[in-house]
Amino acid sequence: MRLDAILWDYDGTIVNSVPKNIDITKSILSIVAPHLTGDNLPRCLRSEAAYHQVNHAAKNWQELYIKYYGMTEPEMLTAGSLWAEHQLSNTMPVTLFAGMDDTVRDLSAVPHGICSQNSSKNILNVLSEAQIDTYFKEIIGYDDVSRNSQKPSPEGGVMCVERLFDNPEKKVIMYVGDHEADVQFARNLQSALGLQSTVISVAAAYSGAVPEEWAVQPDFIIRSPSDLVSICGQYL
């Protein structure tokens, strides 16, 4: 098999966005659920370590908001609709994980894409500042697919592959993410693309994830971005 494209998750995979995500969440809570602010701020929003733990424990962002933040379903839905706007207006910087820029450049022989629940415009701004934006040919964010089609539903991945290739059939795709839902997304994308395509799942453990504990297991686990280079070498 020859690798045709590498698709990435963004938060917790390309960048360490935890401090910014906590700050954004606090701002949104102050609007949508002020009863969860101040002394009542959820414990998991009081430190990066606590946030990492619940973020990787939750099946998706909806469960994160309801089960771990304590929001009602209407509050969760309103908060989700505000996320992209607040991401763009929040000026707290985020940083690439160490070695990410070199990894992307080392793997520039294949096109890269992003399938994320972040805002595509926000992602592009960060990649441009890091001077690696030209390697990413397509970015599918939260605002590019419907609310009911967010990961792990495969719609964003299908959209990304169809934009990368004139003929999206019979492709070998690698998807890199830091959450169990990213592995499920890869499996769902495989089903959506059909048996003539192959989707390889890679779990990024360098942001605090423990993939060995996941019910849905990836094909590979990497402990640093540079580990991906040797894995991709098997398919180049």
MOSULVEN-V33876 format. One line per field, one symbol per residue. ss: DSSP state (H for helix, E for strand, C for the rest). psi: psi as a letter, one per 40 degrees, with the letter a starting at -180 (. if undefined). burial: b if it has 9 or more other ideal C-beta (glycine too) atoms within 8 Angstrom, else e. A space follows every 50 residues. Layout:
ss->???
psi->???
burial->???
This chain:
ss->CCCCEEEECCECCCEECHHHHHHHHHHHHHHHCHHHCHHHCCHHHCCHHH HHHHHHHCCCHHHHHHHHCCCCHHHHHHHHHHHHHHHHHCCCCCEECCCH HHHHHHCCCCEEEEECCCCHHHHHHHHHHCCCHHHEEEEECHHHCCHHHC CCCCHHHHHHHHHHCCCCCCCEEEEEECCHHHHHHHHHHHHHHCCCCEEE EEEECCCCCCHHHCCCCCCEEECCCCHHHHHHHHHC
psi->hhhdihiiicheddigedddddddddddddddgeefibeehhdeeeiddd dddddedididddddddddfiiddddddddeeddddddehehiiiiihed ddddddfeeiiiihhieihddddddddddefedeehdihhadeeiideei ieieddddddddddhdheifihhhhhieiddddddddddddddieeihhh hhhheeeeigddeidhiidihieidddddddddee.
burial->eebbbbbbbbbbbbbbbbbbbbbbbbbbbeebbeebbeeebbebbeeeeb bbbbbbebebbebbbbebbebeeebbbbbbebbbebbbebeeebebbebb bbbbbebeebbbbbbbebbbbbbbebbeebebbebbebbbbbeebeeeeb bbbbbbbbbbbebbbeebeebbbbbbbbbbbbbbbbbbbbebbeeebebb bbbbbbbbbebeebeeebebbbebbebbbebbeebe
